Amino acid sequence: MRMYDIIMKKRNGGELSQEEIGFFVKGCTDGSIPDYQLSAFLMAVYFQKMSEAETAALTTAMAHSGDMLDLSAIHGVKVDKHSTGGVGDKTSLALTPMVAACGIPVAKMSGRGLGHTGGTIDKLESFPGFTTALSKERFVENVNRVGVAIMEQTADLAPADKKLYALRDVTATVDNLSLIASSIMSKKLAAGADAIVLDVKTGSGAFMKQEQDARALAEEMVQIGARAGRKTVAVISDMDQPLGYAVGNALEVKEAIETLKGNGPADFTELCLTLGSLMLMVGGKANSPEEARTKLETVLQDGSALDRLARFVEAQDGDPEAVYHPSLLPQADLILPVVSPQSGYVSHIACDEVGMCSLILGGGRETRESRIDPAVGLVLHKKVGDDVKEGEPLATLYANDAEKAKQARERLLGAYAMALEPPEEKPLIRAVLS
């Protein structure tokens, strides 16, 4: 078998066999296929697409290209959750202790962020001392004892995906549904969960700007999960404006804590309840969305979800007192209001521009080597549909550099669009696919 023939077959629109895809992934992993041939293959896939069977074969081969995490020592049905990412998306911070408090074990591998804010791990590291450098034994023991543990993705988890993603990033082949779906799902399959709940974002702050593209990606990933024998459900949710009000690492942690106290923003709370209800149902802890939602609302009201977050933080060497006293989290030196230059209704917020404000302030990474400032970011006061008076604050910036704050302020003002009448309200949850 030759890589040349595989490239030509796909270039000409042929359907590759499982063996041919396996040969490609093995050569990618062990380095026997050079980057120029890997890149040529990716471009052929970009233009000719992949069938459902090809996508499933690629996903399975990439999942098995490295370690397959064995979670059999963890009691119960393990349910994983994945988000395609967005601005202000701190969902895992609140959702994982909520479902753990309801009896669903959460054994999650997460990554660091590259972009406007940090990833889940960066946000959790706002807790003083918190670590994700756990051995597999400690990871499993923490899940069994606390109900939730999050560790950093290991280098041996789906290594073929890491190699291919780096090439896609520099060859303009990122936005292909099969390549996106197989990249996400290969890591989910390798991470060992019994069931997977996916949050696929759509809108100006999402990777999938159009709802039909988000739906196509969700359908593809659900099919991959089903073929692999994993219960898989996908939610399509709105990312046309930031989720909640806080954007920035420690600020998002504080908002997640408030949500666990029952005081969170309506949209963020609703998303956590929706995703959490699905996790309880696929995990066998509820027979209906209504029963699941009642259980989740109970752990918010009685404080057990908040206590579970504190236990989780302590189990990973963080300071649990910061859960009950968020003032112990990193604080910015400069707190600056951004006021509206006019009156009207907020008709649109350029979500990706809000994310760029956080990046300018130091809340995200431009390169893998960039250092994140956990204290900086912004908190919105006005969102789409809100009535605004001239001179009222649209948001508050949290900064440690006056010049960066000035740049972020100008960018944020440009992200807001105003109108004389309130816009039509869009639903947060667009669809649920299973």
Order of alpha helices (4+ residues) and beta strands (2+ residues): alpha-alpha-alpha-alpha-beta-alpha-beta-alpha-alpha-beta-alpha-alpha-beta-alpha-beta-beta-alpha-alpha-alpha-alpha-alpha-beta-beta-alpha-beta-beta-beta-alpha-beta-beta
